[in-house]
Amino acid sequence: MRPGILARPLSAARKRLLVVALPALVYVLLSPPIGWPLYSAILFRPIRQQAPAKDSAVIAERYHAKLTELVFPAKDGALIHGRFFELPGSKRVFLASEGCGGNMYRRINHAQFLLQCGGSVMQYDYEGYGASQGKPTLDGVCDDALAAYDYLISHQGKSPCEIVLYGESFGSGVTGQLAAKRKVAGVILHSGFSSLLSAARDIFPWLRLYPDNLFPHQMMDNIQVFGGPHPPLLIMHGDKDDRVFVHNARDLYAAASEPKTLLIVPNGGHSAFGYHGQNAVADFLKKNSI
């Protein structure tokens, strides 16, 4: 019986072809235009489940804040869910854009931190997160931030000089894009990146093999945003951050124009703040008369 094709040993020429063809195939499949659905699934990790409402109520009661659940439309018509902790006696409000995983109910510690810093807090969920409708995209989450800002102006009666933007991790990129399009009193970037592309290449080194023009046009380039005129900027980062490496904070600070402040938290991990962060925010607000 003649052996089947699969049983035949590979010739030297075929082996050389496989050595060349397989890496080339992997390169194509992992390229941003082809592999973006995979990268998007890794980037956006929404959780629909909501934490018990009592968690929010406890924080509101602790700081004597009035808690209001919000619903407002995004640019594409999807309904965005948010919440507003109104701190008595303070005109200042922090507009918080959160990281790419979970939902705002998983970020109750950020609301508490910002209330401790002496301002009301508005949190919201990107499309596809928590109770928000739709599906997250890079352009879409930036539009969601614009919708949240416009809601503060039109429905909460806030003025730009009272709004401080706060962006944590992935939310730093959303915040940068918002700061480029709306007037605000100040910007706080917490465990943020110099650009989404820079942070992605740190985690997935093979992305360095692809030229920039193969990536989506919206890569949240904070160096571009803050290299020009901008509101007072505070950058906070832990020096042991293993998710968004600390060089992002240093690179952004070096490239940003004044006014700018940098806090590197010793032995701090991702999203570390503690008393270091609270003191830095207090000094930042006082220094810039916010």
Secondary structure in CASP SS format (residue, H / E / C, confidence):
PFRMAT SS
TARGET T0000
AUTHOR 0000-0000-0000
METHOD secondary structure of the structure
MODEL  1
M C 1.00
R C 1.00
P C 1.00
G C 1.00
I H 1.00
L H 1.00
A H 1.00
R C 1.00
P C 1.00
L C 1.00
S C 1.00
A H 1.00
A H 1.00
R H 1.00
K H 1.00
R H 1.00
L H 1.00
L H 1.00
V H 1.00
V H 1.00
A H 1.00
L H 1.00
P H 1.00
A H 1.00
L H 1.00
V H 1.00
Y H 1.00
V H 1.00
L H 1.00
L C 1.00
S C 1.00
P H 1.00
P H 1.00
I H 1.00
G H 1.00
W H 1.00
P H 1.00
L H 1.00
Y H 1.00
S H 1.00
A H 1.00
I H 1.00
L H 1.00
F C 1.00
R E 1.00
P E 1.00
I C 1.00
R C 1.00
Q C 1.00
Q C 1.00
A C 1.00
P C 1.00
A H 1.00
K H 1.00
D H 1.00
S H 1.00
A H 1.00
V H 1.00
I H 1.00
A H 1.00
E H 1.00
R H 1.00
Y C 1.00
H C 1.00
A C 1.00
K E 1.00
L E 1.00
T E 1.00
E E 1.00
L E 1.00
V E 1.00
F E 1.00
P E 1.00
A C 1.00
K C 1.00
D C 1.00
G C 1.00
A C 1.00
L E 1.00
I E 1.00
H E 1.00
G E 1.00
R E 1.00
F E 1.00
F E 1.00
E E 1.00
L C 1.00
P C 1.00
G C 1.00
S C 1.00
K C 1.00
R C 1.00
V E 1.00
F E 1.00
L E 1.00
A E 1.00
S E 1.00
E C 1.00
G C 1.00
C C 1.00
G E 1.00
G E 1.00
N C 1.00
M H 1.00
Y H 1.00
R H 1.00
R H 1.00
I H 1.00
N H 1.00
H H 1.00
A H 1.00
Q H 1.00
F H 1.00
L H 1.00
L H 1.00
Q H 1.00
C C 1.00
G C 1.00
G C 1.00
S E 1.00
V E 1.00
M E 1.00
Q E 1.00
Y E 1.00
D C 1.00
Y C 1.00
E C 1.00
G C 1.00
Y C 1.00
G C 1.00
A C 1.00
S C 1.00
Q C 1.00
G C 1.00
K C 1.00
P C 1.00
T C 1.00
L H 1.00
D H 1.00
G H 1.00
V H 1.00
C H 1.00
D H 1.00
D H 1.00
A H 1.00
L H 1.00
A H 1.00
A H 1.00
Y H 1.00
D H 1.00
Y H 1.00
L H 1.00
I H 1.00
S H 1.00
H C 1.00
Q C 1.00
G C 1.00
K C 1.00
S C 1.00
P H 1.00
C H 1.00
E H 1.00
I E 1.00
V E 1.00
L E 1.00
Y E 1.00
G E 1.00
E E 1.00
S C 1.00
F C 1.00
G H 1.00
S H 1.00
G H 1.00
V H 1.00
T H 1.00
G H 1.00
Q H 1.00
L H 1.00
A H 1.00
A C 1.00
K C 1.00
R C 1.00
K C 1.00
V C 1.00
A C 1.00
G E 1.00
V E 1.00
I E 1.00
L E 1.00
H E 1.00
S C 1.00
G C 1.00
F C 1.00
S C 1.00
S E 1.00
L H 1.00
L H 1.00
S H 1.00
A H 1.00
A H 1.00
R H 1.00
D H 1.00
I H 1.00
F C 1.00
P H 1.00
W H 1.00
L H 1.00
R H 1.00
L H 1.00
Y C 1.00
P C 1.00
D H 1.00
N H 1.00
L H 1.00
F C 1.00
P C 1.00
H C 1.00
Q C 1.00
M C 1.00
M C 1.00
D E 1.00
N H 1.00
I H 1.00
Q H 1.00
V H 1.00
F H 1.00
G C 1.00
G C 1.00
P C 1.00
H C 1.00
P C 1.00
P C 1.00
L E 1.00
L E 1.00
I E 1.00
M E 1.00
H E 1.00
G E 1.00
D C 1.00
K C 1.00
D C 1.00
D C 1.00
R C 1.00
V C 1.00
F C 1.00
V C 1.00
H H 1.00
N H 1.00
A H 1.00
R H 1.00
D H 1.00
L H 1.00
Y H 1.00
A H 1.00
A H 1.00
A C 1.00
S C 1.00
E C 1.00
P C 1.00
K E 1.00
T E 1.00
L E 1.00
L E 1.00
I E 1.00
V E 1.00
P C 1.00
N C 1.00
G C 1.00
G C 1.00
H C 1.00
S C 1.00
A C 1.00
F C 1.00
G H 1.00
Y H 1.00
H H 1.00
G H 1.00
Q H 1.00
N H 1.00
A H 1.00
V H 1.00
A H 1.00
D H 1.00
F H 1.00
L H 1.00
K H 1.00
K H 1.00
N C 1.00
S C 1.00
I C 1.00
END
